[in-house]
């Protein structure tokens, strides 16, 4: 498994040459970085393409996508994914988890500006 990856037309491509990857990163990363972002009652659920393999394992699949909750009851909880399809599905799972937490808790989460 390599370290550097690009996302082109929804296809993840390993880029073994750092100089080519850094050129792509400078020119294209911000255009493809955000896979999904959903505003929830007390925050946001965001899924992004990391462009780097975030696993240290040489045998496990690369971890290239991350879904993170910002704000609310699940603030700063996250999960990483290997494929774009898994990341998109995982985003929806996290949005559902956040909505469930919001429904179960009548008061705003601790530290919320509403307090």
N, C-alpha and C positions, 0 to 999 in steps of 0.2 A: 504494500500500500504506500502510495506517495504522500507527500505533505501538502502540495499545492493543487488546487482545483479551480476550474472556471465553470460558469453556467452560461450556456449558449442555446437559445431557443428551447428552453426547458430541458436541456440535456447536460448532465454533469460530465465534465471531461477532465481527466487527470492531466496536469501540465508539469512534466518533469523538469523543464528548464525555468529556473527562477527568473531570469531576465524577461522571458516571455510572459510569465505569470504577473510580474510586477508591472509590466506595460499594460496588460489587460486590466489589472486591478485599478490602475490610475485612470484608464479610459472608460471602463465599463462597470466596475463594481457597484457604484451607487445606483445605476440603472436597474440592476437585477437583485440587489441586496434584499429588499423587502418582499417576502413571499406572501405574507398576509398580515393584516393588522386589524384588530377588532376592538372598538371602544366598548367597555363594559361600564356598569354603574359607577364603580369606584376606581377605575383604572383602564389598563389596556392589555390585551393579549397580542403579542407580536411574534411572528415567525420570520427568521432571517436565514439567508445563505451565508455561511461563515467563510467560505473560500479556502479554508485550511482544515486539514484532518485533525480533529481535536482528540483523537484517541492515541494512546501510546502503544497500543497493542500492534504487533506485526501480523496477527492472524485475524483479528476482528475486522469487520467492515469499517470504513472510515466514517467518522461522525462529522457531517458537513452542514447540518441545519440545526437551528436551536429555536425552540418556542419558550418564551419567557413572559411571566405575568408581572406587570408593574402596577402597584397599588392594590388596594382591597385586601380581602381576607387571605389570599394566596400570594401576596406580594413577594417577589423575588424567587418564586418557585419556577423551575425550568426543567426542560427535557431536551435531549439531543436525538437527532435522527440521521440515518444514513442516506435515505433517498428523498427525492422531491415529493414523491407520492406519499411516503410515510409522514413527511413534514406537514403536508397539506391536511392529511387525515388527523394527525396529532394536534394540529392547530384547532380543529373543530372539537376534538375531545377536551382540550384545555378550556375552550370557550364554554362548553357545556359544564365543566367542573366549576368554573367561576360563577356561572349563572346559578348553579345548585347552591353554592356557598352563599350567594347573595339572597336567595330565597329562604334559606334556613336561618339566617341571622337577621333579626329585625333592626338592630342598631348598626350604625356604620362601624367599620373596622377600627381598632385602636390606631391612633396616630393620623386618622383621616381628618382633613381640614374642616369637615362638617362638625367635629366635636367642638 
